[in-house]
Amino acid sequence: MNIHYNNFQMENSKKKKILFIDRDGTIIVEPPVTYQVDTLEQLEFLPGVIRNLHFIRTKLAFEWALVTNQDGLGTDVYPQENFDLVQGKFLQMLKNEGIEFDKIFIDKSFPEDNLPTRKPGIAMLTEYFSEVYDLKNSFVIGDRETDVQLARN
């Protein structure tokens, strides 16, 4: 029995654990009126977040997935170019500190669209539903109820 348990533990330890991390309100400050960071002037990291992300990235064995809802991205009110400028700077600043995401998932829909790709929906993340990944020991880091629900889903 003990041998079987140890084999099970070894098999489980080979599975990849994931950190599903939200962006706005979790890593960077989310503007209270628009809830969209669409200019470089609005890009502001939350206090201590870079230090803590660096610690997690260098000390713990997780794959990282950035999972974010960006309401209406690509529309006239939220042009793709604005997002790309901010997102590029955001990723470069993190990379300069040794922090990189393995995958990035961005849903562009509005809440009223009720698409399965929008958090807390899991349709964007189906590649993680295999024997390669250990979802039971993976985590979601976020600031909203939708992030909590994503973890449950």
C-alpha positions in Angstrom: 0.0 0.0 0.0 2.8 2.4 0.9 4.5 1.8 -2.5 1.3 2.5 -4.4 0.9 5.7 -2.5 4.4 6.8 -3.2 3.9 6.0 -6.9 0.7 8.1 -6.9 2.5 11.0 -5.2 5.3 10.8 -7.8 2.8 10.7 -10.7 0.9 13.7 -9.1 4.1 15.7 -8.6 4.9 15.4 -12.3 1.7 17.1 -13.2 1.9 20.9 -13.9 0.3 23.3 -11.5 -1.1 26.6 -12.8 -1.5 30.0 -11.4 -4.4 31.7 -13.2 -3.7 35.4 -12.5 -6.0 38.4 -13.2 -4.5 41.7 -14.4 -6.6 44.8 -13.6 -7.2 45.2 -9.9 -4.8 42.4 -9.1 -1.5 43.4 -10.6 -2.3 46.9 -11.7 -4.6 49.6 -10.3 -8.0 49.5 -12.0 -9.5 52.9 -12.6 -12.7 53.3 -10.6 -14.7 55.0 -13.4 -13.9 53.2 -16.6 -12.4 50.0 -15.2 -10.1 50.0 -18.2 -6.4 50.9 -18.3 -6.2 52.3 -21.8 -3.4 54.8 -21.5 0.2 54.6 -20.3 -0.6 57.4 -17.8 -3.1 55.0 -16.1 -0.6 52.1 -15.9 0.2 51.8 -12.2 1.3 48.6 -10.4 -0.3 47.8 -7.0 2.2 48.3 -4.1 4.4 45.3 -3.5 3.0 43.3 -6.4 6.2 43.1 -8.4 8.2 41.9 -5.4 5.6 39.3 -4.6 5.2 38.1 -8.1 9.0 37.7 -8.5 9.1 35.7 -5.3 6.3 33.4 -6.5 7.9 33.1 -10.0 11.3 32.2 -8.8 10.5 30.1 -5.7 7.4 28.1 -6.6 6.9 25.6 -9.5 3.8 26.9 -11.3 3.0 27.6 -14.9 1.5 31.1 -15.2 -1.6 32.1 -17.2 -2.8 35.7 -17.3 -6.6 35.6 -17.6 -8.4 38.9 -18.1 -11.7 40.3 -19.2 -11.3 43.4 -21.3 -14.8 44.7 -22.0 -15.3 45.7 -25.6 -11.7 45.6 -26.5 -11.3 46.5 -30.2 -14.4 48.8 -30.2 -14.4 52.6 -30.7 -14.5 53.1 -26.9 -11.6 50.8 -26.3 -9.4 50.6 -29.3 -7.0 47.7 -29.7 -4.1 50.0 -30.2 -4.6 51.6 -26.8 -4.7 48.2 -25.2 -1.7 46.9 -27.1 0.4 49.9 -26.0 -0.5 49.4 -22.3 -0.2 45.6 -22.4 3.2 45.8 -24.1 4.5 48.2 -21.5 2.9 46.1 -18.7 4.6 42.9 -19.9 7.9 44.5 -20.6 8.1 46.0 -17.1 7.4 42.6 -15.6 9.9 40.9 -17.8 12.5 43.4 -16.8 12.0 42.1 -13.2 12.1 38.4 -14.2 8.4 37.9 -14.3 6.8 36.3 -17.5 3.5 34.6 -18.2 3.5 31.2 -20.0 0.2 32.0 -21.6 -2.1 35.0 -21.9 -5.9 34.8 -22.3 -7.9 37.9 -23.0 -11.7 37.9 -23.4 -13.0 40.9 -25.3 -16.7 40.4 -24.7 -19.1 42.4 -22.6 -20.8 40.9 -19.5 -24.2 40.9 -21.2 -22.8 38.8 -24.1 -22.7 35.8 -21.6 -20.0 34.1 -23.6 -18.4 31.0 -22.1 -14.9 32.5 -22.7 -15.6 35.4 -20.3 -14.5 34.8 -16.7 -15.8 33.1 -14.7 -16.4 30.9 -17.8 -13.7 28.4 -18.6 -13.9 28.0 -22.4 -10.6 29.9 -22.9 -8.8 27.5 -20.6 -9.8 24.1 -22.0 -6.1 23.3 -22.8 -5.6 22.8 -19.1 -8.2 20.1 -18.8 -5.9 17.1 -19.3 -3.9 14.7 -17.4 -0.8 16.9 -17.8 -2.2 19.5 -15.4 -3.0 19.3 -11.7 -5.9 21.7 -11.4 -6.8 20.5 -7.9 -3.5 22.0 -6.7 -3.6 25.1 -9.0 -4.8 28.5 -8.0 -6.6 31.6 -9.2 -5.4 35.0 -8.0 -7.8 37.8 -8.6 -9.8 40.6 -7.0 -13.4 39.9 -8.0 -16.1 37.4 -7.3 -15.7 36.3 -11.0 -12.2 35.2 -10.1 -13.5 33.2 -7.1 -16.1 31.6 -9.4 -13.4 30.8 -12.0 -11.5 28.9 -9.4 -14.7 26.9 -8.6 -15.4 26.2 -12.2 
